[in-house]
Each structure stands twice: as structure tokens, then as C-alpha cells.
Amino acid sequence: MDLFEIDNTQRMSREAAAARLHALADALSRHNSVEFERDGKKLTVSVPDEVQLKIEVELGEENELEIELTW
């Protein structure tokens, strides 16, 4: 299978970032899938009932909170 990757970085307020995370969490809990849009086309990613959740925090010159789901 070919690699399909969406890497989208946007600057936004903390509240806007929280709203995006809420929308993602709601989609996962309600539909077992999430939708992404790229070049005007929608992609639906099915997510199984069990996933691995990784939370990583890096503190230094630039701070980072990374949340990753894998299956």
C-alpha cells in the first residue's frame, strides 16, 4: 500500500486547538472514523475499537505535546 500522509501545521489560539481536538474526539467516539480534507477531496479513516495511545511531552527551547493513535 502506498503511503498517504497529511501534514498540516497551523497557528491558532489554544481554544481553537482545543475545539479541533474535541471535534476529532467526538468523531472517534460517535463514528469510529475521522474525515480529513486534502485538495478539496475528503478522506475517511476507519479506526478500530482498540488503538494504542501515545502521549509525549517535550520541554526545552520549543515545547511540544504530541498525541498519537496507532493500530
A tleap script that builds the chain and sets N, CA, C and O, in Angstrom:
source leaprc.protein.ff14SB
mol = sequence {
  NMET ASP LEU PHE GLU ILE ASP ASN THR GLN
  ARG MET SER ARG GLU ALA ALA ALA ALA ARG
  LEU HIE ALA LEU ALA ASP ALA LEU SER ARG
  HIE ASN SER VAL GLU PHE GLU ARG ASP GLY
  LYS LYS LEU THR VAL SER VAL PRO ASP GLU
  VAL GLN LEU LYS ILE GLU VAL GLU LEU GLY
  GLU GLU ASN GLU LEU GLU ILE GLU LEU THR
  CTRP
}
set mol.1.N position { 0.850 -1.183 0.000 }
set mol.1.CA position { 0.000 0.000 0.000 }
set mol.1.C position { 0.890 1.238 0.000 }
set mol.1.O position { 1.866 1.306 0.747 }
set mol.2.N position { 0.557 2.200 -0.825 }
set mol.2.CA position { 1.312 3.444 -0.873 }
set mol.2.C position { 1.032 4.281 0.360 }
set mol.2.O position { -0.062 4.249 0.922 }
set mol.3.N position { 2.041 5.029 0.766 }
set mol.3.CA position { 1.903 5.901 1.923 }
set mol.3.C position { 1.061 7.111 1.549 }
set mol.3.O position { 1.319 7.771 0.542 }
set mol.4.N position { 0.070 7.393 2.353 }
set mol.4.CA position { -0.727 8.609 2.204 }
set mol.4.C position { -0.529 9.402 3.472 }
set mol.4.O position { -0.780 8.895 4.565 }
set mol.5.N position { -0.092 10.612 3.352 }
set mol.5.CA position { 0.211 11.407 4.533 }
set mol.5.C position { -0.340 12.813 4.380 }
set mol.5.O position { -0.211 13.438 3.328 }
set mol.6.N position { -0.953 13.294 5.443 }
set mol.6.CA position { -1.375 14.686 5.519 }
set mol.6.C position { -0.588 15.305 6.669 }
set mol.6.O position { -0.684 14.852 7.809 }
set mol.7.N position { 0.166 16.309 6.376 }
set mol.7.CA position { 0.933 17.021 7.403 }
set mol.7.C position { 0.543 18.481 7.309 }
set mol.7.O position { 0.966 19.188 6.395 }
set mol.8.N position { -0.256 18.927 8.244 }
set mol.8.CA position { -0.808 20.272 8.187 }
set mol.8.C position { -0.538 20.975 9.507 }
set mol.8.O position { -1.060 20.576 10.547 }
set mol.9.N position { 0.264 22.008 9.465 }
set mol.9.CA position { 0.567 22.787 10.655 }
set mol.9.C position { -0.056 24.164 10.514 }
set mol.9.O position { 0.153 24.849 9.512 }
set mol.10.N position { -0.822 24.569 11.519 }
set mol.10.CA position { -1.469 25.876 11.504 }
set mol.10.C position { -1.258 26.560 12.846 }
set mol.10.O position { -1.246 25.906 13.889 }
set mol.11.N position { -1.096 27.858 12.815 }
set mol.11.CA position { -1.025 28.630 14.051 }
set mol.11.C position { -2.447 29.057 14.405 }
set mol.11.O position { -3.164 29.607 13.569 }
set mol.12.N position { -2.850 28.801 15.653 }
set mol.12.CA position { -4.200 29.155 16.109 }
set mol.12.C position { -4.180 29.352 17.614 }
set mol.12.O position { -3.186 29.057 18.277 }
set mol.13.N position { -5.262 29.841 18.135 }
set mol.13.CA position { -5.357 30.033 19.583 }
set mol.13.C position { -5.456 28.672 20.286 }
set mol.13.O position { -5.829 27.669 19.677 }
set mol.14.N position { -5.123 28.662 21.548 }
set mol.14.CA position { -5.245 27.454 22.353 }
set mol.14.C position { -6.684 26.943 22.340 }
set mol.14.O position { -6.920 25.737 22.267 }
set mol.15.N position { -7.645 27.864 22.411 }
set mol.15.CA position { -9.051 27.485 22.407 }
set mol.15.C position { -9.447 26.848 21.077 }
set mol.15.O position { -10.196 25.871 21.061 }
set mol.16.N position { -8.956 27.383 19.968 }
set mol.16.CA position { -9.255 26.812 18.657 }
set mol.16.C position { -8.637 25.421 18.525 }
set mol.16.O position { -9.253 24.518 17.958 }
set mol.17.N position { -7.431 25.246 19.042 }
set mol.17.CA position { -6.788 23.927 19.016 }
set mol.17.C position { -7.601 22.935 19.844 }
set mol.17.O position { -7.783 21.788 19.436 }
set mol.18.N position { -8.087 23.369 20.997 }
set mol.18.CA position { -8.909 22.502 21.847 }
set mol.18.C position { -10.193 22.118 21.120 }
set mol.18.O position { -10.637 20.974 21.217 }
set mol.19.N position { -10.795 23.059 20.392 }
set mol.19.CA position { -12.018 22.768 19.638 }
set mol.19.C position { -11.747 21.717 18.556 }
set mol.19.O position { -12.579 20.839 18.330 }
set mol.20.N position { -10.589 21.798 17.886 }
set mol.20.CA position { -10.236 20.800 16.865 }
set mol.20.C position { -10.065 19.433 17.510 }
set mol.20.O position { -10.511 18.428 16.958 }
set mol.21.N position { -9.422 19.384 18.676 }
set mol.21.CA position { -9.240 18.117 19.380 }
set mol.21.C position { -10.582 17.540 19.833 }
set mol.21.O position { -10.800 16.331 19.754 }
set mol.22.N position { -11.476 18.406 20.304 }
set mol.22.CA position { -12.829 17.956 20.696 }
set mol.22.C position { -13.563 17.352 19.500 }
set mol.22.O position { -14.193 16.301 19.619 }
set mol.23.N position { -13.481 18.014 18.355 }
set mol.23.CA position { -14.161 17.514 17.155 }
set mol.23.C position { -13.595 16.160 16.741 }
set mol.23.O position { -14.345 15.267 16.347 }
set mol.24.N position { -12.288 16.005 16.828 }
set mol.24.CA position { -11.659 14.730 16.498 }
set mol.24.C position { -12.103 13.640 17.474 }
set mol.24.O position { -12.434 12.529 17.060 }
set mol.25.N position { -12.110 13.961 18.767 }
set mol.25.CA position { -12.536 13.002 19.785 }
set mol.25.C position { -14.005 12.627 19.591 }
set mol.25.O position { -14.363 11.457 19.724 }
set mol.26.N position { -14.848 13.591 19.283 }
set mol.26.CA position { -16.270 13.311 19.048 }
set mol.26.C position { -16.455 12.388 17.850 }
set mol.26.O position { -17.263 11.461 17.902 }
set mol.27.N position { -15.717 12.632 16.774 }
set mol.27.CA position { -15.818 11.778 15.584 }
set mol.27.C position { -15.392 10.352 15.911 }
set mol.27.O position { -16.030 9.396 15.471 }
set mol.28.N position { -14.326 10.207 16.674 }
set mol.28.CA position { -13.858 8.868 17.041 }
set mol.28.C position { -14.872 8.128 17.898 }
set mol.28.O position { -15.095 6.934 17.699 }
set mol.29.N position { -15.481 8.814 18.840 }
set mol.29.CA position { -16.407 8.137 19.746 }
set mol.29.C position { -17.766 7.857 19.105 }
set mol.29.O position { -18.426 6.884 19.472 }
set mol.30.N position { -18.191 8.677 18.170 }
set mol.30.CA position { -19.509 8.510 17.558 }
set mol.30.C position { -19.501 7.635 16.316 }
set mol.30.O position { -20.419 6.843 16.101 }
set mol.31.N position { -18.466 7.778 15.500 }
set mol.31.CA position { -18.500 7.170 14.174 }
set mol.31.C position { -17.408 6.129 13.942 }
set mol.31.O position { -17.415 5.464 12.906 }
set mol.32.N position { -16.490 5.971 14.856 }
set mol.32.CA position { -15.351 5.071 14.664 }
set mol.32.C position { -14.563 5.417 13.411 }
set mol.32.O position { -13.916 4.552 12.821 }
set mol.33.N position { -14.617 6.671 13.006 }
set mol.33.CA position { -13.841 7.126 11.860 }
set mol.33.C position { -13.642 8.630 11.972 }
set mol.33.O position { -14.337 9.316 12.722 }
set mol.34.N position { -12.683 9.119 11.214 }
set mol.34.CA position { -12.430 10.557 11.147 }
set mol.34.C position { -12.285 10.939 9.680 }
set mol.34.O position { -11.845 10.133 8.861 }
set mol.35.N position { -12.654 12.162 9.359 }
set mol.35.CA position { -12.561 12.648 7.988 }
set mol.35.C position { -11.510 13.738 7.899 }
set mol.35.O position { -11.380 14.576 8.792 }
set mol.36.N position { -10.765 13.713 6.808 }
set mol.36.CA position { -9.774 14.738 6.520 }
set mol.36.C position { -10.025 15.222 5.104 }
set mol.36.O position { -10.535 14.486 4.259 }
set mol.37.N position { -9.661 16.465 4.861 }
set mol.37.CA position { -9.824 17.018 3.524 }
set mol.37.C position { -8.467 17.454 2.994 }
set mol.37.O position { -7.666 18.065 3.702 }
set mol.38.N position { -8.228 17.124 1.724 }
set mol.38.CA position { -6.966 17.487 1.079 }
set mol.38.C position { -7.271 17.805 -0.381 }
set mol.38.O position { -7.843 16.986 -1.100 }
set mol.39.N position { -6.890 18.982 -0.801 }
set mol.39.CA position { -7.107 19.414 -2.187 }
set mol.39.C position { -8.571 19.278 -2.597 }
set mol.39.O position { -8.867 18.888 -3.727 }
set mol.40.N position { -9.488 19.597 -1.682 }
set mol.40.CA position { -10.902 19.549 -1.981 }
set mol.40.C position { -11.520 18.160 -1.959 }
set mol.40.O position { -12.709 18.012 -2.240 }
set mol.41.N position { -10.732 17.137 -1.630 }
set mol.41.CA position { -11.237 15.765 -1.572 }
set mol.41.C position { -11.257 15.300 -0.127 }
set mol.41.O position { -10.351 15.606 0.648 }
set mol.42.N position { -12.302 14.555 0.230 }
set mol.42.CA position { -12.430 14.046 1.597 }
set mol.42.C position { -11.887 12.631 1.692 }
set mol.42.O position { -12.064 11.820 0.784 }
set mol.43.N position { -11.236 12.353 2.786 }
set mol.43.CA position { -10.716 11.023 3.077 }
set mol.43.C position { -11.277 10.594 4.420 }
set mol.43.O position { -11.147 11.320 5.406 }
set mol.44.N position { -11.893 9.433 4.471 }
set mol.44.CA position { -12.421 8.890 5.719 }
set mol.44.C position { -11.495 7.775 6.185 }
set mol.44.O position { -11.214 6.834 5.443 }
set mol.45.N position { -11.029 7.891 7.416 }
set mol.45.CA position { -10.139 6.897 8.001 }
set mol.45.C position { -10.916 6.126 9.061 }
set mol.45.O position { -11.347 6.700 10.060 }
set mol.46.N position { -11.092 4.836 8.844 }
set mol.46.CA position { -11.761 3.981 9.829 }
set mol.46.C position { -10.786 3.653 10.949 }
set mol.46.O position { -9.622 3.331 10.710 }
set mol.47.N position { -11.280 3.742 12.163 }
set mol.47.CA position { -10.445 3.486 13.336 }
set mol.47.C position { -11.060 2.311 14.098 }
set mol.47.O position { -12.247 2.340 14.419 }
set mol.48.N position { -10.261 1.274 14.391 }
set mol.48.CA position { -10.815 0.097 15.073 }
set mol.48.C position { -11.197 0.408 16.522 }
set mol.48.O position { -10.888 1.478 17.048 }
set mol.49.N position { -11.873 -0.548 17.148 }
set mol.49.CA position { -12.334 -0.367 18.524 }
set mol.49.C position { -11.182 -0.219 19.519 }
set mol.49.O position { -11.342 0.447 20.542 }
set mol.50.N position { -10.028 -0.825 19.241 }
set mol.50.CA position { -8.881 -0.708 20.140 }
set mol.50.C position { -7.690 -0.110 19.395 }
set mol.50.O position { -7.369 -0.518 18.278 }
set mol.51.N position { -7.050 0.849 20.024 }
set mol.51.CA position { -5.889 1.536 19.457 }
set mol.51.C position { -4.819 1.665 20.535 }
set mol.51.O position { -5.078 1.448 21.719 }
set mol.52.N position { -3.629 2.017 20.107 }
set mol.52.CA position { -2.587 2.378 21.064 }
set mol.52.C position { -2.543 3.893 21.127 }
set mol.52.O position { -2.521 4.562 20.094 }
set mol.53.N position { -2.529 4.432 22.330 }
set mol.53.CA position { -2.466 5.877 22.546 }
set mol.53.C position { -1.113 6.211 23.134 }
set mol.53.O position { -0.710 5.646 24.150 }
set mol.54.N position { -0.407 7.139 22.487 }
set mol.54.CA position { 0.898 7.579 22.973 }
set mol.54.C position { 0.822 9.086 23.199 }
set mol.54.O position { 0.412 9.837 22.314 }
set mol.55.N position { 1.218 9.514 24.380 }
set mol.55.CA position { 1.272 10.937 24.701 }
set mol.55.C position { 2.706 11.265 25.063 }
set mol.55.O position { 3.295 10.647 25.950 }
set mol.56.N position { 3.259 12.239 24.367 }
set mol.56.CA position { 4.666 12.605 24.557 }
set mol.56.C position { 4.750 14.102 24.831 }
set mol.56.O position { 4.115 14.906 24.149 }
set mol.57.N position { 5.537 14.463 25.830 }
set mol.57.CA position { 5.750 15.866 26.175 }
set mol.57.C position { 7.242 16.150 26.101 }
set mol.57.O position { 8.048 15.429 26.690 }
set mol.58.N position { 7.607 17.202 25.376 }
set mol.58.CA position { 8.993 17.631 25.301 }
set mol.58.C position { 9.057 19.093 25.737 }
set mol.58.O position { 8.348 19.944 25.198 }
set mol.59.N position { 9.907 19.370 26.709 }
set mol.59.CA position { 10.092 20.732 27.203 }
set mol.59.C position { 11.528 21.152 26.934 }
set mol.59.O position { 12.465 20.422 27.259 }
set mol.60.N position { 11.697 22.301 26.356 }
set mol.60.CA position { 13.026 22.812 26.031 }
set mol.60.C position { 12.874 24.187 25.415 }
set mol.60.O position { 12.033 24.979 25.840 }
set mol.61.N position { 13.706 24.472 24.393 }
set mol.61.CA position { 13.591 25.757 23.699 }
set mol.61.C position { 12.217 25.891 23.055 }
set mol.61.O position { 11.609 26.962 23.076 }
set mol.62.N position { 11.740 24.799 22.488 }
set mol.62.CA position { 10.388 24.747 21.932 }
set mol.62.C position { 9.650 23.600 22.602 }
set mol.62.O position { 10.118 22.461 22.578 }
set mol.63.N position { 8.509 23.888 23.194 }
set mol.63.CA position { 7.741 22.867 23.907 }
set mol.63.C position { 6.810 22.136 22.942 }
set mol.63.O position { 6.345 22.705 21.955 }
set mol.64.N position { 6.552 20.880 23.244 }
set mol.64.CA position { 5.728 20.072 22.351 }
set mol.64.C position { 4.896 19.079 23.142 }
set mol.64.O position { 5.380 18.442 24.076 }
set mol.65.N position { 3.639 18.961 22.751 }
set mol.65.CA position { 2.735 17.932 23.266 }
set mol.65.C position { 2.271 17.155 22.044 }
set mol.65.O position { 1.608 17.707 21.166 }
set mol.66.N position { 2.614 15.892 21.988 }
set mol.66.CA position { 2.282 15.057 20.840 }
set mol.66.C position { 1.335 13.949 21.270 }
set mol.66.O position { 1.595 13.239 22.242 }
set mol.67.N position { 0.239 13.806 20.543 }
set mol.67.CA position { -0.751 12.770 20.815 }
set mol.67.C position { -0.819 11.900 19.573 }
set mol.67.O position { -1.056 12.397 18.472 }
set mol.68.N position { -0.614 10.601 19.747 }
set mol.68.CA position { -0.554 9.708 18.595 }
set mol.68.C position { -1.420 8.474 18.827 }
set mol.68.O position { -1.340 7.840 19.880 }
set mol.69.N position { -2.237 8.142 17.852 }
set mol.69.CA position { -3.012 6.902 17.864 }
set mol.69.C position { -2.457 5.999 16.780 }
set mol.69.O position { -2.248 6.438 15.649 }
set mol.70.N position { -2.215 4.731 17.118 }
set mol.70.CA position { -1.776 3.765 16.119 }
set mol.70.C position { -2.605 2.502 16.261 }
set mol.70.O position { -3.146 2.211 17.328 }
set mol.71.N position { -2.696 1.759 15.171 }
set mol.71.CA position { -3.390 0.476 15.184 }
set mol.71.C position { -2.835 -0.392 14.095 }
set mol.71.O position { -3.278 -1.527 13.923 }
savepdb mol mol.pdb
quit
